[in-house]
Amino acid sequence: SQEIFGPALPVITWRDVDEALDIVRSIKHPLACYIFSESRTFQRHILDAVRCGGAAINDVVIHASSNRMDFGGVQNSGIGAYHGKVGFDAFTHYKSTMKKSTLIETGIRNPPFNEQKLRLLKLVMPRK
């Protein structure tokens, strides 16, 4: 019933896939999901059915060690992601900057506004 932080991996037996999914869903949003199967259909079914922080197929923990993949929880297992570029992005503020040339300026955006300017603006900037 508690999240495990340590070298312990619980093994839970189940009779059919629906029972296994019910067990996983009772944990809400696990930090990780490990799938052991050669069946791509089964793998896809589990990945689609379980909302988790990250997943590994036919291995454990290795997905958290890749700096090319993000890793982090969902809802009660954590918020956000880290590792590699996504970790850098999480703590970086990218400044949005727009640069406009001054070579061509029509004056259509500047007051005073008249009927002709308003008609042109409505053509260029239609309302939704």
LUMLO-529510 format. One record per residue: residue number from 1; x, y, z of N, C-alpha, C, CB in turn. Coordinates in steps of 0.05 Angstrom, whole numbers, always signed. Atoms other than C-alpha are relative to their C-alpha. Glycine has a CB too. Example, Ala and Ser with C-alpha at 12.3 -4.5 7.8 and 13.67 -1.06 7.14 Angstrom:
2
<atom num="1" n_x="+18" n_y="-24" n_z="+0" ca_x="+246" ca_y="-90" ca_z="+156" c_x="+18" c_y="+24" c_z="+0" cb_x="-20" cb_y="+1" cb_z="+25"/>
<atom num="2" n_x="-16" n_y="-24" n_z="-1" ca_x="+273" ca_y="-21" ca_z="+143" c_x="-15" c_y="+22" c_z="+14" cb_x="+9" cb_y="+9" cb_z="-29"/>
END
This chain:
128
<atom num="1" n_x="+16" n_y="-24" n_z="+0" ca_x="+0" ca_y="+0" ca_z="+0" c_x="+17" c_y="+25" c_z="+0" cb_x="-18" cb_y="+0" cb_z="+24"/>
<atom num="2" n_x="-17" n_y="-23" n_z="+0" ca_x="+61" ca_y="+46" ca_z="+4" c_x="+20" c_y="-2" c_z="-24" cb_x="+16" cb_y="+1" cb_z="+27"/>
<atom num="3" n_x="-20" n_y="+0" n_z="+21" ca_x="+110" ca_y="+68" ca_z="-49" c_x="+27" c_y="-10" c_z="+11" cb_x="+4" cb_y="+29" cb_z="-12"/>
<atom num="4" n_x="-25" n_y="+13" n_z="-9" ca_x="+175" ca_y="+29" ca_z="-45" c_x="+24" c_y="+16" c_z="-11" cb_x="+1" cb_y="-29" cb_z="-9"/>
<atom num="5" n_x="-25" n_y="-13" n_z="+8" ca_x="+241" ca_y="+68" ca_z="-46" c_x="+22" c_y="-18" c_z="+10" cb_x="+2" cb_y="+29" cb_z="+12"/>
<atom num="6" n_x="-21" n_y="+18" n_z="-8" ca_x="+293" ca_y="+14" ca_z="-44" c_x="+3" c_y="-23" c_z="-19" cb_x="-5" cb_y="-11" cb_z="+28"/>
<atom num="7" n_x="-6" n_y="+22" n_z="+19" ca_x="+320" ca_y="-49" ca_z="-76" c_x="-20" c_y="-23" c_z="+2" cb_x="+27" cb_y="-10" cb_z="+5"/>
<atom num="8" n_x="+21" n_y="+21" n_z="-2" ca_x="+254" ca_y="-87" ca_z="-66" c_x="-19" c_y="+2" c_z="-24" cb_x="-15" cb_y="+1" cb_z="+27"/>
<atom num="9" n_x="+19" n_y="+1" n_z="+22" ca_x="+211" ca_y="-109" ca_z="-124" c_x="-22" c_y="-19" c_z="+7" cb_x="+14" cb_y="-7" cb_z="-27"/>
<atom num="10" n_x="+21" n_y="+18" n_z="-7" ca_x="+144" ca_y="-137" ca_z="-105" c_x="-9" c_y="-17" c_z="-24" cb_x="-24" cb_y="+15" cb_z="+12"/>
<atom num="11" n_x="+10" n_y="+17" n_z="+21" ca_x="+120" ca_y="-196" ca_z="-146" c_x="-28" c_y="-9" c_z="+9" cb_x="+19" cb_y="-25" cb_z="-4"/>
<atom num="12" n_x="+28" n_y="+6" n_z="-7" ca_x="+44" ca_y="-203" ca_z="-147" c_x="-10" c_y="-19" c_z="-21" cb_x="-17" cb_y="+27" cb_z="+1"/>
<atom num="13" n_x="+11" n_y="+19" n_z="+19" ca_x="+11" ca_y="-263" ca_z="-179" c_x="-28" c_y="+7" c_z="-7" cb_x="+2" cb_y="-29" cb_z="+12"/>
<atom num="14" n_x="+27" n_y="-6" n_z="+9" ca_x="-53" ca_y="-258" ca_z="-219" c_x="-8" c_y="-23" c_z="-19" cb_x="-2" cb_y="+27" cb_z="-14"/>
<atom num="15" n_x="+11" n_y="+22" n_z="+17" ca_x="-99" ca_y="-305" ca_z="-258" c_x="-5" c_y="+9" c_z="-29" cb_x="-25" cb_y="-10" cb_z="+12"/>
<atom num="16" n_x="+4" n_y="-10" n_z="+27" ca_x="-117" ca_y="-261" ca_z="-318" c_x="+7" c_y="+29" c_z="-1" cb_x="-30" cb_y="-5" cb_z="-9"/>
<atom num="17" n_x="-9" n_y="-27" n_z="+4" ca_x="-99" ca_y="-194" ca_z="-347" c_x="-18" c_y="+20" c_z="+14" cb_x="+1" cb_y="+7" cb_z="-30"/>
<atom num="18" n_x="+18" n_y="-19" n_z="-13" ca_x="-161" ca_y="-159" ca_z="-320" c_x="+5" c_y="+1" c_z="+30" cb_x="-29" cb_y="-8" cb_z="-5"/>
<atom num="19" n_x="-6" n_y="+0" n_z="-28" ca_x="-144" ca_y="-181" ca_z="-249" c_x="+26" c_y="+16" c_z="+5" cb_x="+3" cb_y="-29" cb_z="+11"/>
<atom num="20" n_x="-26" n_y="-14" n_z="-3" ca_x="-72" ca_y="-155" ca_z="-258" c_x="-5" c_y="+30" c_z="-3" cb_x="+20" cb_y="-9" cb_z="-21"/>
<atom num="21" n_x="+6" n_y="-29" n_z="+4" ca_x="-99" ca_y="-88" ca_z="-284" c_x="-15" c_y="+12" c_z="+23" cb_x="-15" cb_y="+4" cb_z="-26"/>
<atom num="22" n_x="+15" n_y="-9" n_z="-24" ca_x="-147" ca_y="-83" ca_z="-225" c_x="+20" c_y="+5" c_z="+23" cb_x="-21" cb_y="-21" cb_z="+8"/>
<atom num="23" n_x="-20" n_y="-4" n_z="-22" ca_x="-88" ca_y="-92" ca_z="-177" c_x="+16" c_y="+25" c_z="-5" cb_x="+19" cb_y="-25" cb_z="+1"/>
<atom num="24" n_x="-16" n_y="-24" n_z="+6" ca_x="-47" ca_y="-39" ca_z="-213" c_x="-16" c_y="+25" c_z="+4" cb_x="+11" cb_y="-2" cb_z="-29"/>
<atom num="25" n_x="+17" n_y="-23" n_z="-3" ca_x="-105" ca_y="+9" ca_z="-216" c_x="-7" c_y="+7" c_z="+29" cb_x="-26" cb_y="-4" cb_z="-16"/>
<atom num="26" n_x="+5" n_y="-5" n_z="-28" ca_x="-116" ca_y="+1" ca_z="-141" c_x="+23" c_y="+16" c_z="+12" cb_x="-4" cb_y="-27" cb_z="+15"/>
<atom num="27" n_x="-23" n_y="-15" n_z="-9" ca_x="-47" ca_y="+31" ca_z="-132" c_x="-1" c_y="+29" c_z="-11" cb_x="+27" cb_y="-13" cb_z="-9"/>
<atom num="28" n_x="+5" n_y="-26" n_z="+13" ca_x="-72" ca_y="+91" ca_z="-172" c_x="+20" c_y="+5" c_z="-22" cb_x="+1" cb_y="+23" cb_z="+20"/>
<atom num="29" n_x="-19" n_y="-7" n_z="+21" ca_x="-13" ca_y="+119" ca_z="-211" c_x="+28" c_y="-8" c_z="+9" cb_x="-1" cb_y="+30" cb_z="-6"/>
<atom num="30" n_x="-27" n_y="+8" n_z="-8" ca_x="+50" ca_y="+78" ca_z="-200" c_x="+22" c_y="+16" c_z="-14" cb_x="+4" cb_y="-30" cb_z="-6"/>
<atom num="31" n_x="-23" n_y="-14" n_z="+12" ca_x="+117" ca_y="+110" ca_z="-212" c_x="+11" c_y="-15" c_z="-24" cb_x="+23" cb_y="+3" cb_z="+21"/>
<atom num="32" n_x="-11" n_y="+16" n_z="+23" ca_x="+138" ca_y="+53" ca_z="-258" c_x="-18" c_y="-24" c_z="-4" cb_x="+29" cb_y="-8" cb_z="+5"/>
<atom num="33" n_x="+14" n_y="+24" n_z="+8" ca_x="+106" ca_y="-5" ca_z="-295" c_x="+20" c_y="-18" c_z="-15" cb_x="-26" cb_y="+7" cb_z="-17"/>
<atom num="34" n_x="-18" n_y="+19" n_z="+13" ca_x="+146" ca_y="-66" ca_z="-314" c_x="-16" c_y="-23" c_z="-12" cb_x="+21" cb_y="-12" cb_z="+21"/>
<atom num="35" n_x="+15" n_y="+20" n_z="+15" ca_x="+119" ca_y="-113" ca_z="-367" c_x="+20" c_y="-21" c_z="-10" cb_x="-16" cb_y="+14" cb_z="-24"/>
<atom num="36" n_x="-16" n_y="+22" n_z="+10" ca_x="+149" ca_y="-181" ca_z="-381" c_x="-16" c_y="-16" c_z="-19" cb_x="+11" cb_y="-17" cb_z="+24"/>
<atom num="37" n_x="+15" n_y="+15" n_z="+20" ca_x="+123" ca_y="-209" ca_z="-446" c_x="+13" c_y="+4" c_z="-27" cb_x="-30" cb_y="+9" cb_z="-1"/>
<atom num="38" n_x="-9" n_y="-3" n_z="+28" ca_x="+144" ca_y="-222" ca_z="-518" c_x="-22" c_y="+9" c_z="-18" cb_x="+12" cb_y="-26" cb_z="-9"/>
<atom num="39" n_x="+23" n_y="-7" n_z="+16" ca_x="+74" ca_y="-207" ca_z="-542" c_x="-3" c_y="+31" c_z="-3" cb_x="-26" cb_y="-12" cb_z="+12"/>
<atom num="40" n_x="+3" n_y="-29" n_z="+4" ca_x="+71" ca_y="-137" ca_z="-573" c_x="-29" c_y="+9" c_z="+6" cb_x="+8" cb_y="+7" cb_z="-29"/>
<atom num="41" n_x="+28" n_y="-6" n_z="-6" ca_x="-5" ca_y="-139" ca_z="-567" c_x="-4" c_y="+3" c_z="+30" cb_x="-18" cb_y="-22" cb_z="-11"/>
<atom num="42" n_x="+2" n_y="-2" n_z="-29" ca_x="+0" ca_y="-152" ca_z="-492" c_x="+14" c_y="+24" c_z="+10" cb_x="+11" cb_y="-26" cb_z="+13"/>
<atom num="43" n_x="-16" n_y="-24" n_z="-9" ca_x="+54" ca_y="-99" ca_z="-483" c_x="-16" c_y="+25" c_z="-5" cb_x="+27" cb_y="+1" cb_z="-15"/>
<atom num="44" n_x="+16" n_y="-24" n_z="+7" ca_x="+11" ca_y="-47" ca_z="-519" c_x="-25" c_y="+2" c_z="+17" cb_x="-7" cb_y="+0" cb_z="-30"/>
<atom num="45" n_x="+24" n_y="+0" n_z="-17" ca_x="-51" ca_y="-67" ca_z="-480" c_x="+6" c_y="+10" c_z="+28" cb_x="-12" cb_y="-29" cb_z="+2"/>
<atom num="46" n_x="-7" n_y="-9" n_z="-26" ca_x="-16" ca_y="-57" ca_z="-414" c_x="+9" c_y="+29" c_z="+0" cb_x="+23" cb_y="-17" cb_z="+12"/>
<atom num="47" n_x="-9" n_y="-28" n_z="+2" ca_x="+18" ca_y="+8" ca_z="-435" c_x="-24" c_y="+19" c_z="-3" cb_x="+20" cb_y="+3" cb_z="-23"/>
<atom num="48" n_x="+23" n_y="-16" n_z="+4" ca_x="-49" ca_y="+35" ca_z="-458" c_x="-18" c_y="+1" c_z="+25" cb_x="-16" cb_y="-10" cb_z="-23"/>
<atom num="49" n_x="+18" n_y="+2" n_z="-22" ca_x="-85" ca_y="+13" ca_z="-395" c_x="+10" c_y="+11" c_z="+26" cb_x="-7" cb_y="-29" cb_z="+5"/>
<atom num="50" n_x="-12" n_y="-8" n_z="-25" ca_x="-36" ca_y="+35" ca_z="-341" c_x="+12" c_y="+28" c_z="-3" cb_x="+21" cb_y="-20" cb_z="+10"/>
<atom num="51" n_x="-12" n_y="-26" n_z="-1" ca_x="-21" ca_y="+108" ca_z="-327" c_x="+21" c_y="+0" c_z="+21" cb_x="-22" cb_y="+23" cb_z="+5"/>
<atom num="52" n_x="-22" n_y="+1" n_z="-19" ca_x="+47" ca_y="+111" ca_z="-295" c_x="+21" c_y="+20" c_z="-9" cb_x="+12" cb_y="-29" cb_z="+1"/>
<atom num="53" n_x="-22" n_y="-18" n_z="+6" ca_x="+110" ca_y="+153" ca_z="-292" c_x="+17" c_y="-9" c_z="-23" cb_x="+17" cb_y="+4" cb_z="+24"/>
<atom num="54" n_x="-17" n_y="+11" n_z="+21" ca_x="+151" ca_y="+108" ca_z="-337" c_x="-4" c_y="-30" c_z="-1" cb_x="+29" cb_y="+6" cb_z="+5"/>
<atom num="55" n_x="+4" n_y="+29" n_z="+3" ca_x="+152" ca_y="+37" ca_z="-363" c_x="+25" c_y="-13" c_z="-12" cb_x="-24" cb_y="-6" cb_z="-17"/>
<atom num="56" n_x="-21" n_y="+16" n_z="+13" ca_x="+202" ca_y="-17" ca_z="-382" c_x="-12" c_y="-27" c_z="-8" cb_x="+25" cb_y="-3" cb_z="+20"/>
<atom num="57" n_x="+10" n_y="+26" n_z="+9" ca_x="+189" ca_y="-79" ca_z="-422" c_x="+23" c_y="-20" c_z="+1" cb_x="-11" cb_y="+2" cb_z="-29"/>
<atom num="58" n_x="-19" n_y="+21" n_z="-4" ca_x="+227" ca_y="-142" ca_z="-403" c_x="+26" c_y="+9" c_z="+14" cb_x="+7" cb_y="-12" cb_z="-27"/>
<atom num="59" n_x="-22" n_y="-9" n_z="-17" ca_x="+272" ca_y="-105" ca_z="-355" c_x="-12" c_y="+17" c_z="+23" cb_x="+21" cb_y="+17" cb_z="-17"/>
<atom num="60" n_x="+9" n_y="-17" n_z="-22" ca_x="+268" ca_y="-64" ca_z="-291" c_x="+20" c_y="+23" c_z="+4" cb_x="-4" cb_y="-16" cb_z="+26"/>
<atom num="61" n_x="-16" n_y="-23" n_z="-8" ca_x="+294" ca_y="+5" ca_z="-271" c_x="+16" c_y="+13" c_z="-23" cb_x="+18" cb_y="-7" cb_z="+22"/>
<atom num="62" n_x="-18" n_y="-10" n_z="+21" ca_x="+336" ca_y="+13" ca_z="-335" c_x="-11" c_y="+25" c_z="-13" cb_x="+5" cb_y="-22" cb_z="-20"/>
<atom num="63" n_x="+11" n_y="-23" n_z="+12" ca_x="+288" ca_y="+64" ca_z="-363" c_x="+6" c_y="+26" c_z="+15" cb_x="-31" cb_y="-3" cb_z="-4"/>
<atom num="64" n_x="-6" n_y="-23" n_z="-17" ca_x="+304" ca_y="+111" ca_z="-305" c_x="+29" c_y="+9" c_z="-3" cb_x="-7" cb_y="-6" cb_z="+29"/>
<atom num="65" n_x="-28" n_y="-7" n_z="+2" ca_x="+378" ca_y="+110" ca_z="-321" c_x="+8" c_y="+13" c_z="-26" cb_x="+17" cb_y="-25" cb_z="+4"/>
<atom num="66" n_x="-6" n_y="-12" n_z="+26" ca_x="+374" ca_y="+136" ca_z="-392" c_x="-2" c_y="+30" c_z="+1" cb_x="-18" cb_y="-12" cb_z="-22"/>
<atom num="67" n_x="+2" n_y="-29" n_z="+0" ca_x="+391" ca_y="+209" ca_z="-399" c_x="-13" c_y="+10" c_z="-26" cb_x="+28" cb_y="+12" cb_z="+2"/>
<atom num="68" n_x="+15" n_y="-7" n_z="+25" ca_x="+355" ca_y="+208" ca_z="-467" c_x="-30" c_y="-1" c_z="+4" cb_x="+9" cb_y="-17" cb_z="-23"/>
<atom num="69" n_x="+28" n_y="+3" n_z="-5" ca_x="+288" ca_y="+194" ca_z="-435" c_x="-7" c_y="+15" c_z="+26" cb_x="-8" cb_y="-30" cb_z="+3"/>
<atom num="70" n_x="+8" n_y="-13" n_z="-25" ca_x="+249" ca_y="+234" ca_z="-384" c_x="-10" c_y="-22" c_z="+19" cb_x="-21" cb_y="+21" cb_z="-5"/>
<atom num="71" n_x="+10" n_y="+18" n_z="-20" ca_x="+229" ca_y="+201" ca_z="-319" c_x="-12" c_y="+16" c_z="+22" cb_x="+22" cb_y="-20" cb_z="+11"/>
<atom num="72" n_x="+13" n_y="-14" n_z="-21" ca_x="+180" ca_y="+224" ca_z="-267" c_x="-28" c_y="-12" c_z="+4" cb_x="-2" cb_y="+30" cb_z="-5"/>
<atom num="73" n_x="+26" n_y="+11" n_z="-7" ca_x="+114" ca_y="+209" ca_z="-234" c_x="-24" c_y="+14" c_z="-12" cb_x="-3" cb_y="-1" cb_z="+29"/>
<atom num="74" n_x="+25" n_y="-11" n_z="+9" ca_x="+42" ca_y="+223" ca_z="-249" c_x="-18" c_y="+1" c_z="+25" cb_x="-14" cb_y="-18" cb_z="-23"/>
<atom num="75" n_x="+18" n_y="-5" n_z="-23" ca_x="-6" ca_y="+252" ca_z="-196" c_x="+13" c_y="-8" c_z="+26" cb_x="-26" cb_y="-15" cb_z="-4"/>
<atom num="76" n_x="-10" n_y="+7" n_z="-27" ca_x="+6" ca_y="+217" ca_z="-129" c_x="+28" c_y="-12" c_z="+0" cb_x="-19" cb_y="-19" cb_z="+13"/>
<atom num="77" n_x="-27" n_y="+11" n_z="+0" ca_x="+72" ca_y="+186" ca_z="-152" c_x="+21" c_y="+22" c_z="-8" cb_x="+2" cb_y="-23" cb_z="-20"/>
<atom num="78" n_x="-19" n_y="-22" n_z="+6" ca_x="+102" ca_y="+254" ca_z="-169" c_x="-11" c_y="+18" c_z="-22" cb_x="+27" cb_y="-10" cb_z="-8"/>
<atom num="79" n_x="+8" n_y="-19" n_z="+20" ca_x="+95" ca_y="+313" ca_z="-215" c_x="+24" c_y="+8" c_z="-16" cb_x="-14" cb_y="+25" cb_z="+12"/>
<atom num="80" n_x="-22" n_y="-9" n_z="+17" ca_x="+139" ca_y="+330" ca_z="-274" c_x="+18" c_y="-23" c_z="-8" cb_x="+15" cb_y="+21" cb_z="+13"/>
<atom num="81" n_x="-19" n_y="+20" n_z="+9" ca_x="+198" ca_y="+295" ca_z="-304" c_x="+28" c_y="+12" c_z="+2" cb_x="-7" cb_y="-9" cb_z="-29"/>
<atom num="82" n_x="-28" n_y="-9" n_z="-1" ca_x="+273" ca_y="+298" ca_z="-300" c_x="+17" c_y="-21" c_z="-15" cb_x="+10" cb_y="+3" cb_z="+29"/>
<atom num="83" n_x="-20" n_y="+16" n_z="+14" ca_x="+335" ca_y="+265" ca_z="-330" c_x="+5" c_y="+13" c_z="-27" cb_x="-10" cb_y="-30" cb_z="-5"/>
<atom num="84" n_x="-8" n_y="-10" n_z="+26" ca_x="+373" ca_y="+290" ca_z="-390" c_x="-12" c_y="+28" c_z="-7" cb_x="-8" cb_y="-19" cb_z="-21"/>
<atom num="85" n_x="+10" n_y="-26" n_z="+10" ca_x="+344" ca_y="+347" ca_z="-431" c_x="-25" c_y="+10" c_z="+14" cb_x="-4" cb_y="-1" cb_z="-30"/>
<atom num="86" n_x="+25" n_y="-8" n_z="-13" ca_x="+275" ca_y="+347" ca_z="-398" c_x="+6" c_y="+11" c_z="+28" cb_x="-20" cb_y="-23" cb_z="+1"/>
<atom num="87" n_x="-8" n_y="-11" n_z="-26" ca_x="+309" ca_y="+358" ca_z="-331" c_x="+11" c_y="+28" c_z="-2" cb_x="+20" cb_y="-19" cb_z="+14"/>
<atom num="88" n_x="-10" n_y="-26" n_z="+5" ca_x="+347" ca_y="+416" ca_z="-359" c_x="-22" c_y="+19" c_z="-7" cb_x="+21" cb_y="-1" cb_z="-23"/>
<atom num="89" n_x="+22" n_y="-17" n_z="+8" ca_x="+284" ca_y="+443" ca_z="-391" c_x="-18" c_y="+8" c_z="+24" cb_x="-17" cb_y="-14" cb_z="-21"/>
<atom num="90" n_x="+18" n_y="-5" n_z="-23" ca_x="+245" ca_y="+437" ca_z="-325" c_x="+10" c_y="+23" c_z="+17" cb_x="-2" cb_y="-25" cb_z="+17"/>
<atom num="91" n_x="-12" n_y="-21" n_z="-17" ca_x="+293" ca_y="+486" ca_z="-291" c_x="+11" c_y="+23" c_z="-17" cb_x="+21" cb_y="-11" cb_z="+17"/>
<atom num="92" n_x="-10" n_y="-21" n_z="+18" ca_x="+305" ca_y="+532" ca_z="-351" c_x="-24" c_y="+17" c_z="-8" cb_x="+14" cb_y="-12" cb_z="-24"/>
<atom num="93" n_x="+20" n_y="-18" n_z="+11" ca_x="+265" ca_y="+593" ca_z="-370" c_x="+9" c_y="+9" c_z="-28" cb_x="-5" cb_y="+24" cb_z="+19"/>
<atom num="94" n_x="-7" n_y="-8" n_z="+27" ca_x="+266" ca_y="+602" ca_z="-445" c_x="-15" c_y="+27" c_z="-5" cb_x="-8" cb_y="-21" cb_z="-21"/>
<atom num="95" n_x="+12" n_y="-26" n_z="+4" ca_x="+255" ca_y="+675" ca_z="-460" c_x="-11" c_y="+2" c_z="-29" cb_x="+21" cb_y="+22" cb_z="+5"/>
<atom num="96" n_x="+12" n_y="-3" n_z="+26" ca_x="+206" ca_y="+685" ca_z="-517" c_x="+7" c_y="+28" c_z="-11" cb_x="-31" cb_y="-3" cb_z="+1"/>
<atom num="97" n_x="-9" n_y="-25" n_z="+12" ca_x="+232" ca_y="+739" ca_z="-564" c_x="-10" c_y="+1" c_z="-29" cb_x="+30" cb_y="+4" cb_z="+2"/>
<atom num="98" n_x="+9" n_y="-4" n_z="+28" ca_x="+200" ca_y="+766" ca_z="-628" c_x="+16" c_y="+24" c_z="-11" cb_x="-31" cb_y="+5" cb_z="-1"/>
<atom num="99" n_x="-15" n_y="-21" n_z="+12" ca_x="+242" ca_y="+808" ca_z="-674" c_x="-13" c_y="+7" c_z="-27" cb_x="+30" cb_y="-8" cb_z="-5"/>
<atom num="100" n_x="+13" n_y="-10" n_z="+24" ca_x="+212" ca_y="+851" ca_z="-729" c_x="+19" c_y="+19" c_z="-15" cb_x="-27" cb_y="+13" cb_z="+6"/>
<atom num="101" n_x="-16" n_y="-18" n_z="+16" ca_x="+247" ca_y="+887" ca_z="-785" c_x="-13" c_y="+28" c_z="+0" cb_x="+4" cb_y="-11" cb_z="-29"/>
<atom num="102" n_x="+11" n_y="-27" n_z="+3" ca_x="+239" ca_y="+962" ca_z="-790" c_x="+1" c_y="+10" c_z="-29" cb_x="+16" cb_y="+20" cb_z="+18"/>
<atom num="103" n_x="-3" n_y="-8" n_z="+28" ca_x="+251" ca_y="+963" ca_z="-865" c_x="-27" c_y="+5" c_z="-13" cb_x="+14" cb_y="-22" cb_z="-16"/>
<atom num="104" n_x="+27" n_y="-4" n_z="+11" ca_x="+177" ca_y="+956" ca_z="-882" c_x="-20" c_y="+5" c_z="+23" cb_x="-9" cb_y="-24" cb_z="-17"/>
<atom num="105" n_x="+20" n_y="-6" n_z="-20" ca_x="+126" ca_y="+991" ca_z="-839" c_x="-23" c_y="+14" c_z="-14" cb_x="+12" cb_y="+18" cb_z="+23"/>
<atom num="106" n_x="+24" n_y="-11" n_z="+14" ca_x="+56" ca_y="+1003" ca_z="-866" c_x="-15" c_y="+21" c_z="+16" cb_x="-18" cb_y="-22" cb_z="-8"/>
<atom num="107" n_x="+15" n_y="-18" n_z="-16" ca_x="+29" ca_y="+1041" ca_z="-807" c_x="-28" c_y="-8" c_z="+6" cb_x="+0" cb_y="+27" cb_z="-12"/>
<atom num="108" n_x="+28" n_y="+9" n_z="-3" ca_x="-35" ca_y="+1000" ca_z="-809" c_x="-7" c_y="-6" c_z="+29" cb_x="-4" cb_y="-25" cb_z="-17"/>
<atom num="109" n_x="+5" n_y="+6" n_z="-28" ca_x="-27" ca_y="+981" ca_z="-735" c_x="+0" c_y="+24" c_z="+18" cb_x="+20" cb_y="-20" cb_z="+10"/>
<atom num="110" n_x="-3" n_y="-23" n_z="-16" ca_x="-16" ca_y="+1051" ca_z="-711" c_x="-23" c_y="+20" c_z="-3" cb_x="+27" cb_y="+14" cb_z="-6"/>
<atom num="111" n_x="+21" n_y="-20" n_z="+2" ca_x="-67" ca_y="+1105" ca_z="-694" c_x="+11" c_y="+24" c_z="-16" cb_x="-9" cb_y="+10" cb_z="+28"/>
<atom num="112" n_x="+29" n_y="+0" n_z="-3" ca_x="-102" ca_y="+1145" ca_z="-718" c_x="-12" c_y="-21" c_z="-19" cb_x="-12" cb_y="+28" cb_z="-6"/>
<atom num="113" n_x="+14" n_y="+20" n_z="+15" ca_x="-150" ca_y="+1091" ca_z="-743" c_x="-23" c_y="+13" c_z="-16" cb_x="-10" cb_y="-23" cb_z="+18"/>
<atom num="114" n_x="+23" n_y="-9" n_z="+17" ca_x="-198" ca_y="+1104" ca_z="-800" c_x="-14" c_y="-24" c_z="-11" cb_x="+9" cb_y="+20" cb_z="-23"/>
<atom num="115" n_x="+15" n_y="+22" n_z="+11" ca_x="-248" ca_y="+1061" ca_z="-837" c_x="+17" c_y="-18" c_z="-18" cb_x="-24" cb_y="+10" cb_z="-16"/>
<atom num="116" n_x="-17" n_y="+16" n_z="+18" ca_x="-197" ca_y="+1039" ca_z="-889" c_x="+19" c_y="-17" c_z="+16" cb_x="+15" cb_y="+19" cb_z="-19"/>
<atom num="117" n_x="-18" n_y="+16" n_z="-17" ca_x="-147" ca_y="+1017" ca_z="-836" c_x="-14" c_y="-23" c_z="+14" cb_x="+14" cb_y="+18" cb_z="+20"/>
<atom num="118" n_x="+16" n_y="+20" n_z="-14" ca_x="-201" ca_y="+980" ca_z="-797" c_x="-7" c_y="-23" c_z="-19" cb_x="-25" cb_y="+12" cb_z="+12"/>
<atom num="119" n_x="+6" n_y="+20" n_z="+20" ca_x="-223" ca_y="+943" ca_z="-861" c_x="+24" c_y="-18" c_z="-6" cb_x="-11" cb_y="+12" cb_z="-25"/>
<atom num="120" n_x="-25" n_y="+15" n_z="+5" ca_x="-151" ca_y="+922" ca_z="-876" c_x="+7" c_y="-17" c_z="+24" cb_x="+23" cb_y="+20" cb_z="-7"/>
<atom num="121" n_x="-6" n_y="+16" n_z="-24" ca_x="-140" ca_y="+900" ca_z="-804" c_x="-18" c_y="-24" c_z="+2" cb_x="-2" cb_y="+17" cb_z="+24"/>
<atom num="122" n_x="+19" n_y="+23" n_z="-2" ca_x="-203" ca_y="+857" ca_z="-806" c_x="+7" c_y="-21" c_z="-21" cb_x="-29" cb_y="+11" cb_z="-3"/>
<atom num="123" n_x="-8" n_y="+20" n_z="+20" ca_x="-178" ca_y="+824" ca_z="-870" c_x="+24" c_y="-16" c_z="+9" cb_x="+6" cb_y="+14" cb_z="-27"/>
<atom num="124" n_x="-25" n_y="+12" n_z="-8" ca_x="-110" ca_y="+810" ca_z="-841" c_x="-3" c_y="-16" c_z="+26" cb_x="+22" cb_y="+21" cb_z="+4"/>
<atom num="125" n_x="+4" n_y="+12" n_z="-26" ca_x="-134" ca_y="+791" ca_z="-771" c_x="-29" c_y="-7" c_z="+4" cb_x="+10" cb_y="+19" cb_z="+23"/>
<atom num="126" n_x="+29" n_y="+8" n_z="-3" ca_x="-201" ca_y="+755" ca_z="-777" c_x="-6" c_y="-9" c_z="+28" cb_x="-7" cb_y="-22" cb_z="-20"/>
<atom num="127" n_x="+9" n_y="+9" n_z="-27" ca_x="-241" ca_y="+743" ca_z="-713" c_x="-10" c_y="-28" c_z="-2" cb_x="-21" cb_y="+19" cb_z="+11"/>
<atom num="128" n_x="+10" n_y="+27" n_z="-1" ca_x="-259" ca_y="+673" ca_z="-693" c_x="-29" c_y="-1" c_z="+9" cb_x="+17" cb_y="-18" cb_z="+18"/>
END
